[in-house]
Amino acid sequence: MTYIVNDKCIKCKLMDCVEVCPVDCFYEGENMLVIKPDECIDCGVCEPECPIDAIEPDTNDNTSDWVKHNTKYGALWPNITKKREEDVPQDQEKWRAVKNKLKYFSKTSGKGD
C-alpha cells in the first residue's frame, strides 16, 4: 500500500502534509503536490494533516489512475520538504469544494526547496 494525492489538491496545495512526512516523499507542481509511491513508507501520518482530504490510500476505490499520476509527476517535479506559506494559493479556499478539478491541473513543476 502507498498513499496518493488526488485532484482535491489542485489549486489548493496547502502543504500541511509535507511537514509531517518522515521520508520526504512529496513533490511539488505549480498547483498541486504528489507523493512518490516508491518512496512512501505507508505510515499514514500525512493523511489526517490534509484539511481537504486530498490524500488517501491507494487501496481505496478508483485510485489506480492517481497512483499513475503521482508516479509520473513524482519523477518529474522537485522534492519539497518544508511548507512555504507564500506558495499556498491565496484563493485556495474558493477551490476547496470544487469537484473534478483535473481539468485545472498544471504539468509545470513548483519551485522545490
N, C-alpha and C positions, 0 to 999 in steps of 0.2 A: 504494500500500500504506500501511496505518497499523497501529498496534498497538492492541490492545484488552485490557481486563481481564475475565476470566471469573469464574465462580462460585467458583473456588478461593479468591478473595479474601474472600468473605463470611465474616464473623466472625473473620477473621484480620487484615486491614488492617494489614500490617506497616510500610508506608511507606518501605521502603528505596529503592524506585523513585523516589519524589518527590525525594530528594536529588540524584539524578544527571540529572534531566531538564533539558536546556538551554533548553527553551522553556516550562516550567511549564504543561504541558497536563493535569495531574492535577486531579481534582475529588473532593471528599470527601463521602461519605454517612455515615450513622450507623455502618454496619457493613461498608462496602467503599469502594474507590476506583474511579474510572473515568478513562479517557483521552478527552479531547475529540478525535475523529478529525480535525476540521478544523484543529486546532492542532498535531497531531503531525507532526513532520518526518521520521518514519520512520528515525531514527538508530539505534534498537535498543539504546541503552545501558541502558534500563530493564529489558529482558527478563532478562538474566543476574543482575540485582540482586534479583529476586524469588525468595526461597528456597522458595516453594511452587509455582512455575511457573504463576502466575495471569495472566501477561502473555504474549500470543502475537500473531504477525502475523495480520492479517485474511485472509491468503491460505490459512491452514490450513482444513481441512475443518470444517464445522459452526460457523463463526464469524459468519455473517450476522446471526443474532439478537443476538449480543453486540455487533456493530457498532451495531445499532439501540439496544440498551440503553445503551451508552456514549455515544452521540449524545444520547439523551433526557436522561439524568441529568447529562451534562456541561453541558447547557444550564440545568439547574435547581439544581445544587449549587454551593457556593462552591469557588473555586480553592484549592489547597493547594500551598505551595512549600517547606515545611520539615517534616521528620519531627518528630513530637511523641511522645516515648516514653509520656507519660501517657495518650495516646489509643489506644495499641495495646491491644487487648483482653487482659486479664490471663489469660483462659482460652483464648487463641488456639491454643496447642499441641494441645489436645484436638480442635480443629476442622480441623486440617491434613489429616488423612486422610479426612475425611467427604466422600462423593461427592454430587453433585447437590444443592448447597446453595441453589439458587434459592428454595426454599420458606422459607428463613430470611432472605431479603433484606428490608431495611427501606428504604422510599422516603424516609425522613426524611433531611434533609441533616446533614452533620457541622458542626463548628464553623468550619472555614476558618481562615485566619490573617491 
